[in-house]
Amino acid sequence: MKRITEIARTVDVIHETDVLVVGSGPGGLAAALASARAGARTSLLERYGCFGGNITQVGVEGFAWYRHEQTIDSEGIGREFEERAKAMGAAIPEPQSISHALDAEMFKYVADMLVTEAGITPLLHRMFVAPIMDGNRIIGVITESKAGREAILAKCIIDGTGDADVATRAGAPTHQSPPERMMAASVMFSMSGVNKQGFIDAVKADPQTYASWSGNGEWDIETTGKEDKMFSPFLRKPFKQAVEAGVIPPNLATIAGTWGTVSDQGDLTYLNLISVPGLDGTNPSDLTRGEIEGRAQAMHAIAALRAFMPGCENAKLRNFGMTLGVRDTRKIDALYNMTANDVREQGRFEDSIGIFPEFIDGYGILILPTTGRYFQVPYRAMVPRNIEGLLVTGRAIGGDRTSHAAVRNMMCCAVAGQGAGVAAAQVAQSGESFASIHLGNVQRELRRQGARLD
């Protein structure tokens, strides 16, 4: 590989803060809000033009689609996202649960309001490119934008990138599976022009269950059995019919998945039908291929729905997500790495910073929380080894494959994020280290903020 040498340069320090959160997905946004509410000067850095990450940029609107009557769910900022969206007309009842799906477009505005009201300094349109290190302590970041390279200094930093970008470049140990063993990436899209009554009548005439997911390779799943007869907004038959009729190519026989909501105006949203396996979400060439292949497959899926799904005869594409939906890349080697046993057997921890129901979705496992079981999320899973001044939150926290299939879910990312934000505020104000922080104070503040820890 050819190499060049960049010319040494000085970079202007444009901002200094107590807590800097890098990445504004459910984990990062929750972290920034929790930090600001705990009294720390807080700034939120985001490479795109809106906050919300997986919700607003990818278009994953089913924030808590796992919730049923007997679910003991998380509380705190994650629930606030849903309740605030409902209050602001940015949510609609979700078809397979007792939750509300978030309107991805309107949630951009909801997030703006949350950030503004909390007094957080917003830093949109700036991409993290490098850490600023003092030995093994991170003291800031370099960003790149239309303004060129800029420096931001902070007493402590939260990595909410989802891919552990800050931690990796700072030298923290991380690991990731080879692309062929990672969960597939997705292109989310929505349609307009759907006849709601015709669509719903067809769904009711041939109701699908979670057992319907199996039998297609890509969607084969292990359940506990209790999920098998439950209703699922699952679509596969129109695509099989389209292949048989020659409407779409035979290599797209694996198109299948779920729909989110259908509005009175004829918007069919959060179509999670397109999975592109074998991508490394930290490789821009793979991401490029995934975006292009995924959008092409989505157009074939729309052709199939128009031809074989009642209510969709005159429908068309409304929008794609702004970016590919990546489920699985790097995870940190944390002070404690979560295990399959933790998320499947109601793990309990003295350093709990929140709870999450026994919901596992990924790597061929689907377990829905219909019996009141839940696990605690340990603070130590966010503390990377070998680096001072840094917490990692969201789906990149320490753990194995099965634990990742649980903690990667957006509500759990918000649980971890709220814990990270409170801890970072305390470290910034007290001068403690993340590894030796007084957890009792963190837990008291989390409870004050409405989080449930046990």
Steps between C-alpha positions, in 0.01 A plus 500: 500500500634841406525755779536875529617713791267774614653836577502587871246766584355695789130470566279764661327405823146615429327371812565374853250314717465272800346204318522439125274233352605376156205358306132576560319170458273375780806439720679825426188715516399347834855548630506869412160563658594314818832681529343844454221420746765393752648849481798460265577725205421259220555502125364256241700434183328352194629449145157538337250786511264351758513320832352155557730260318326172431159661548530801271790415270428132434124519550455230766170614646413195713663627817336254743320250278587225751265641770199291604257496791731311739824676395696667778659771289778752537420840644673835472610689192422219256135501603511879488593481129181305435274708725633830366452378144140406580436842654646678196310300240811306400379148581232253396382178670721207403319195350663211686537642851371755749769751407499796263716515189692824459459716191858518375458838333313669784738354757774722352304792639425320827872442549576865421258607771644259757854618431405868508296473820783320679747777416727265303738659251406349161785422260343370180678451167833416665657157468735355759830409334761465779538506877720751680706304748712586803673170563222246542240766584271642235457875541317592183429422137584629154208550265475554126229710334440766237700722736801267479666336800401624844580392857257457788632449854309330782554376854352167395359345185222253423534291185148460363604425142363145509822375341733592789677742263638722775609210717672322212695802384595583858660155533240316709480128428200406287390197304257419222388191316598442137237644263352161415414446869354844568130580492397625157463870430166635375362771276182633660235666286140617506226509237210736427177452311399185688130423538494446874175304514601269218840439659363432850226274363765291325709480818196388701406242236841337519649594839868429544666395826857494624510133401453623142849649511666159478551301184682752287863467606559866571208507745531163678468564873512334840219600737386387842177375339277761660570737210399261222125565493518875563406737218788648301475761222708270279512495120648224286229356276479798257871469427486124443210554262694774323799269447276223365332746263830646381419845638824506700824303448527152657806601702273727707298213645635593844313833507277484806438694817268726689297814449461762770178701475247600235347844535157628400679704234637182339859504626641152561803562717810334639518226237777277631515264204848536357795331670849522349728243666877489502558873552753656734333816627842654574610462135376783276532286188271239656258773605496637145418158359232446763327831430487442124406131514247564775319778317486288183349211696250737662372607160451134408314452830268789414430345157411173674269672749326693223438176314410262782403689818144632514489869577840566340387502135557874459766546765843647442822571685465779756855510633810299584678536831781755484756226552541125523382331819801331662432263788839358582862616486755561774453439870736616772688274738345649813568464870208257484383335178139386505408141421217298353419380850460862619232584244328158495499435874415841650852615588528715813786740575595725790604767251166497314423819312164380362290203400390355166241229438599154385487598133757334272489562126792387289734219403202273439342559843167669566376518859217741583449631856147378568552358851651788697862382489776761471873550554708784641754692292836528683694826499831316456396383151550859381850553641771416243832361611824699475343842427417772751230763460279292271174306526347302213123469478238361262542175310881499533506422875693192610344160448467183293281432196181409683524789744551728200173374351331642811690819585516622139129579511421871510329514838792316661741740328307784664528324839877471464521854368319650797737315734802620304380861503446510876838333564679741267341801669615371837856437377518846342384665821690289756824411322448127564600242241246291314656183639471608865187714495267503802209301353262583785492865392447400136213270593333766715508748213367241257207432729440873530486511119238225494711198409414160643810315625356183660 
